[in-house]
């Protein structure tokens, strides 16, 4: 009797599988296949495995906003200092406190231009750093995206 029940159950399951051959549990599929895994491969980094997408975006956004805000403030301070220094030098030159040899300045600038044209090749250290940053961004694309958005918001605020 039990054998007949199992045969009937297996026959019913075959009928159901023939009627609906591609039934997929979306919850399980979503857990196994994250969108960044399809885009950037299976190795999506340690941060992606520990935290949810919302947490990663929040972490990236907050750190990006802080970095952007500080970059804006420090940038303003540096621009003010450099601009103020040039302004003071021009005033001192105009009033006669200092004398600038502009022909020598021009020749030094031209030498520097020539030197920069000669040394345009990037060093292997720079290439290695760029590769490391690219790899990090690929592995942690959600955090990097949140950081970029937060950085722009920090610069704007």
Order of alpha helices (4+ residues) and beta strands (2+ residues): alpha-alpha-alpha-alpha-alpha-alpha-alpha-alpha
